[in-house]
Amino acid sequence: MKQTILVTGGTGFIGSHTTVELQQAGYDVVIVDNLSNSKVEVIDGIEKITGIRPAFEQVDCCDFPALEAVFAKYPKIEGIIHFAASKAVGESVEKPLLYYRNNLNSLINLLELMPKYDVKGIIFSSSCTVYGQPTPENLPVTEQAPIQKALSPYGNTKQINEEIIQDFIHSGAKIKSVILRYFNPIGAHPTAFIGELPNGVPMNLIPFVTQTAIGIRKELKIFGNDYNTPDGTCIRDYIYVVDLAKAHVAAMARVLDQDTDAVEIFNIGTGTGLSTLEVVEGFERATGVKVNWQYAPRREGDIEKVWGNVDKANKVLGWKADTPIDDVLASAWKWQLKLRDDGIM
């Protein structure tokens, strides 16, 4: 019998791609999303790819009674993948209470409901931001690297949520968790039926690149060119969203079907760092489209350089991110063209 997985934030960027991979791996999916940063039409895109329409409930995970009603309606839920969260670093600096309220309460509500409804495990969407700016000897950063004081409220919510999960399980709760610390997800599904659809001005690099390339934005600002990196711009580990989604499927199988430790932590990235400038130049190379950009002052909360050591995920989960960066950037451009053709953006 198919196992049922609840995906919170399932109409979002990573959530929608993960829903596709879960369905293609044979799971039934129930999506919960309040649509605060996504559109319900994403469900149509998922169905076009897989031929299966996932169950969908428009619910805010911070609304405990509404969330509990979902578990009552779908009593076969065995696992949760928790994406639902406010996620913009800059906005979190400006609106810290919003971030603490949304990101902490949603997880606490899920954890409280799991034992009551016999849900076995939860995959938590964490972030490499928990490492802060690793010291040179800790690059590429491993799961054993020290957790640094967060540089933004967003990053701090990830740290606190990791601690909440570990404390809850340590207290004797009969659940398991895999915490996935991802690096920087980019790209879109190769069909261009789903992709990243930011509301308003994009907070992430790639949507801003594609929107500038297509003429929606006048120019791209690269924040800071005086960092201690080869070209002066920030370095990140950019991972293809489809590869990232597949890591969640591997983690879910591990939580539900294998005898493992109650809490496990994995870095999910490529293991390679690329600078902002390298990504912009790579986009131009992959698509043949020039991007109008200029340097701007550093942005508060940005980390200088971080990329992951992903050996543990490669070995233990049997998973690897191996899509070439040019293919990833081309997929993002294909998605942007589809948005234009559909009259969306």
N, C-alpha and C positions, 0 to 999 in steps of 0.2 A: 504494500500500500504506500502511496506517495506520502512523503513527509511534508507538513505545512510550515512555511516560514513566514513570520511577520516582518515586513520591511518598513521601518519608520523612515519618513522622508523619501519614500520610494518613487515619487515623481521628480525628485531632484536629479542633479547631474550624475552623481555616482550611484544613487539609489536606483535610477531607471536602468542603467547599464547592468547593475548587479541583478536586478529582477530578471532581465533577459537571460543572463548566464544561469541563474537559478532554474528558470523554466526549462532552459535547454539541457540542464543536468537532471531534469526529472522531478523537481520540487513543485509543489503548489505554493503560490505566493499570495499573501494578503498585504496590500499596501495601505499604510496609514500616513496621511499627509494633510497639513492644514492649508496647503497651497499659498503660503505666505511668500515663498520664493520660487514658485514653480507654477506650471499650468496643467490643468486636468487633461489637456489634449495629448500630453506625454503618454497617457495610457494607450491612445490610438497608435502611437509610434511603436510601443512595446508589442502590441498585438500584431502589427504589420510584420515585425521581425520574426516573432515566434509562432504566430497563428493562435496564440492563447491570450485571452484577456484576463489579466489578474484581477482578483477581487480588490475593490477600492473603497476606503472609508475616509471621508473628509473629517478628520478629527485632529485636534491639537493634543499632543502628548502631555501637555501641562494640565489638561482638563481630566482629572482623575476619573470621575463618573463616566465620561464619554469613552475614555480609554478602556475602562473595565468592561464597558458594554461590547467593545470589539472582541475581547477575550471570551465573553459569554456567547457571542454570536458565532465565533469560530473556535469551538472547543478543542480542535485537533492541532492547534499551534504547538509545535515542539521546540522551535528555535526562533530567536529574534536577531535581526541585524539592525543596529540602531544608528541611523544617519541623522535623524531629525535634530537640527541645531542651527543656531545663528552662527555664521562662519567667517565674517569679514573682519580681518585684523584691525583695519583703520576704524571701522564703525564701532568695534568693541572698545576702543580707546575713548570714543566720544560718548558711548552709551553703555557703560559697564553693567549697570543694574539689569538692563534688558538681557544682556548675555548671561549673567549669573542666573537670572530667573528662568529663562528658556532652557539653557543647557543643563542646569543641575536638576531642576524639577522634573523635566521629561525623563531623565534616567532614573531618578528615585521612584517615580511612579511605576515605571516598567519593572524595576527590581522588586518592588513591593507586590506586584501582581503575579510575578513568575511562579513562586512556590504555590500560591493559591490555585493556579490553573495548570499546574504540572508542566510548566515550560522548562525544558532541560538546560538550555544554554543561550548565551547572548554573545554576539560578536559586536564589540564596541569600536566605533569609528574614532580612533584617536589620531594623533598628529606628531610629526617630527618636531613641532614647536615645543614639546616637553623637554627637548634637549637644549633649548635656548641656543646660544652660540657656543658650540663645542670647542674645547681647547684643541690646538693643532694635533696633539697626540691622540685625540679622540675622533679624528677624521680619517676615513669614513666612520661614522658613528655606529656603534653596536648597541644592542639592547641593554648591555651592562653599563653604558656610559651614564655618568651622573645626571640626574634631573636638575635642571638649572631653574633659577627664579624666572618665571614667565615674563616676557617682554610686553605682553598685552593681556587684557582680560580674557580674550578668546583663548589664548594659549593656556591661561590659568584654569579655565573651565575644563580643558582636556586633562590637565594634571589632577585636578580635584576629582573629576569623574573616574579616573583610573583608581584613585585612592578609595572612592566610595565603593566601587566594584570589589576591590580587594578586601576592604573592611567587612563588607556584607558577606562575602564568601567565608572569610575567616571567622565570622560570628557563628557559622554553622549552617548557613543557607545551603540547601541541596540543589545548587545550580552550578554550572560551569561557565567559564568565559574565556574567549580569546580576544585580546586587545591588539588591534592592528594599528600600528603607528605609521600612517602614510606620509609620503613626501608630497610632491606636487602633481596632482592628476590633471591631465590635459587630453585634448583630442575629442573625437566623437565616434560613434559606431560607424563601421565602414558603409553601412546602407544609407547613412545620413538621415535615418528616420528619428533618431534621438541624438542629443548632444547637450552642450552647455548653453543654457538660456538665462543669462543674468537679467534681473529686473533693473532697469535704469542703467546708470554708468557702471560698467564692469569693474569689479575689484581685483580680478585675476588677470594675469598677463595675456594669455592666449586670446580670450574674447576681445580684449582691447586691441590686440594686434589685428585680428580678423576684421573687427569693426572699423578700424582705421584703414585697412587695406581696401575695404569695399566702399569707404567714403562716409560712413555714419559718424565717425569721429574725425576731427580735423587733424589731430596728430597724437602720436603715442609719446608719453613721457617715460623715460627710463630714469627711475629715482636713484640718483647717486652714481657718480663715475669716479669716486675717489676712495673706494673700498680697497682693502688689501687683497686684491685678486689680480690675475694676469691682465685683464682689460679694465679693471676698476669698477665693474658692475657686479651685483650680487650673484652668487652661485647657488643653484638649487638642483635637486634630483627630480627631474620631470618624468612622470610615469604615465603611460598610456592608460586611459580610464578603463578600457576593455581588459587589459592585463590586470589592473587593480581589481576589477569586478570578479575575475576568475580566482583571485586570492581569497575572496570572501566565500566562494563555493568550497574551496579546499578547506578553509577554516571551519565552515559549518559541518562538513562531513567529519572533521576531526572531533568537534564538540559533541555531535550527536551519536557517532558510531564507533568511537575509539576510546580506550581506557587511558586517559591522560590526566595530567595535573589539573586541578580545579581552575587555575588561572594560568594562562600562557600569553606571552607578549612577543609579537613579531614586527620587525621593520618591513615595510612594503614599499619598495622603490626599485630603481634599476641598478644602484650601486655606482652610478656615474654622475658627476656634477657638471652642469652646463651653466654658463653665465647668461644673464639677461640678453646681452648683446649677441651671444652665440645663438640663442633661440630666435631672435629677430632675424639675424642673417640666415639661419637655417630655414625659417619660414620663406624668406625671399628665394632661397635656393630651391626649396621643394615645390613652390607654386609658380615661380616666375613673376611674382607680383611684388612691386616695391612698396615699402611701408614708410610713410612720412613720420619721422620720429626725431626727438631731441632730448638731451639730458635735462634733468630737473633736480632740485635739491633732494637730499635723502628724506625718506619718509619715516616718521616715528613708528617704532615697533618692528621694523624690518631687521632681519638677521643677515649678517654679512655673507656667510657661506655655510652650507650644510648639505651633506649627501650621505646616503646610507650604506652601511655594510648589511647586505641582505642574505648572507650565507645561511643563517638559521632558517629563514623562510624557504630558501631554495632546497635545503636538505630535509627539514622536518615536514614541511607542507608539500614538498614535491612540486613546487610552483616557481616559475621564473618569468620575469618581465623581459621579453626579447623582441618586441616590435621596434623596427628601426625608427629613429627620431624623424626622419624625413617623411615616412609613411604616416606617423602620428600627426605631424603638422599639416600634411596634405588632407588628412581626414577632418581636421578642424576647419580648413578652408572649404572643403566640400559641404560641410554642415552650414557654414555661413552663406554659401551660395544657395543652398536649399531654403534657408530662412528668407532670403531675398525673393526667390522664385515663388515662395508661398505667400509673399506679402506680409510676412511677420516682422522682418527686420532687414 
